[in-house]
Amino acid sequence: FPVTIARERNKKETLTETEKILTPIEIIEQIALNVSDSHSYEKGVFDCTDFSKELVKKLKEKGFNAYCVGTVVWDYDDRDKPFGKSLHTWVEVKINNSTIPIEATGGYFIDEESYKKNYVITERGVCW
């Protein structure tokens, strides 16, 4: 779908001249890569939650319907025995009745097969 999204954005004119010739998917990908490339992952300092919060903020600034998604993940030792839980956060963007999942830490779209197989949603709309 071509970019005439300024009309869909509550009449906000927030796109740059370059962004006006990109598709929404290309704009989202560019923003996700910029967020990912701008930081280094450090657990407890700047982790998946921080990447996701920043990505959601940047996408919303451009008028996209974006939100955090989270899950509880079991941590395993080297013998595949669970020893504790941690949280993981990523981002979903809604475009034309479609949901696009994004791994904010890496700045990439999550393919449909991986998303169904590897991501269990505990909560939408919350950045843990």
C-alpha positions in Angstrom: 0.0 0.0 0.0 1.4 3.4 -1.0 2.0 6.1 1.5 -0.9 8.4 1.8 -0.9 7.6 5.4 -0.8 11.2 6.6 -4.6 11.2 6.2 -4.9 8.1 8.4 -2.8 9.8 11.1 -5.4 12.1 12.6 -4.3 14.7 10.0 -0.8 14.9 11.5 1.9 15.9 9.0 4.8 14.1 10.7 6.4 12.5 7.7 9.7 13.8 6.2 10.0 14.2 2.4 11.9 11.0 2.2 9.3 9.1 4.2 6.5 10.3 1.9 7.8 8.1 -0.9 8.3 5.0 1.2 5.6 2.4 2.0 4.4 2.2 5.6 6.3 -1.1 5.9 9.5 0.5 4.8 9.0 3.3 7.3 8.4 0.9 10.1 11.4 -1.2 9.2 13.6 2.0 9.0 12.4 3.1 12.5 12.9 -0.3 14.0 16.5 -0.6 12.6 17.3 2.9 13.8 16.1 2.1 17.4 18.0 -1.2 17.4 21.2 0.4 16.0 21.1 3.3 18.5 21.6 1.1 21.6 23.4 -1.9 23.0 21.5 -4.5 24.9 22.4 -4.7 28.6 20.1 -6.6 30.9 18.7 -4.4 33.6 20.2 -1.3 32.0 18.8 -1.1 28.4 17.0 -4.4 27.6 14.1 -5.6 25.4 11.6 -3.5 27.4 13.6 -0.3 26.8 14.0 -1.1 23.1 10.3 -1.8 22.8 9.2 1.3 24.7 11.4 3.5 22.4 10.2 1.8 19.3 6.6 2.2 20.3 7.2 5.9 21.0 9.0 6.5 17.7 6.3 4.6 15.7 3.5 6.6 17.5 5.3 9.8 16.7 4.9 8.9 13.0 1.2 8.1 13.5 1.3 4.3 13.7 -0.8 2.2 16.0 2.0 0.4 17.9 2.1 -1.2 21.4 4.3 -3.5 23.5 3.6 -7.2 23.8 5.0 -9.3 26.6 5.4 -12.8 27.9 6.9 -14.8 30.7 9.8 -17.0 29.6 11.2 -19.9 31.5 15.0 -19.8 31.9 16.8 -23.2 31.5 20.1 -24.4 32.8 22.6 -26.3 30.6 20.7 -29.6 31.2 17.4 -28.1 30.0 15.9 -27.9 33.5 13.9 -24.8 34.2 15.3 -22.7 37.1 13.4 -19.4 36.9 11.3 -17.0 34.9 12.1 -13.9 33.0 10.1 -11.5 30.9 10.4 -10.7 27.2 8.9 -7.7 25.4 8.5 -6.9 21.7 6.2 -4.7 19.6 3.2 -5.2 17.4 2.0 -2.6 14.8 -1.5 -2.6 13.3 -1.8 -1.6 9.7 -5.0 -2.1 7.6 -6.3 -4.9 9.9 -3.0 -6.7 9.9 -0.6 -7.1 12.8 3.1 -6.9 12.2 5.3 -8.2 15.1 8.7 -6.6 15.5 11.6 -7.8 17.6 12.6 -4.4 18.9 16.0 -5.5 20.3 17.1 -6.6 16.8 15.1 -4.2 14.8 13.5 -6.9 12.5 10.1 -8.2 11.6 9.2 -11.5 13.1 8.1 -14.0 10.4 4.7 -15.6 10.8 6.0 -19.1 11.3 8.4 -18.1 14.1 5.8 -15.8 15.7 3.3 -18.7 16.0 5.9 -21.2 17.1 8.2 -19.1 19.5 6.1 -16.2 20.9 3.5 -16.8 23.5 1.6 -13.6 24.4 0.9 -13.0 28.0 -0.2 -9.4 27.8 -0.7 -6.8 25.1 -0.2 -3.1 25.6 2.2 -3.4 28.6 5.9 -2.7 28.4 7.3 -4.6 31.4 
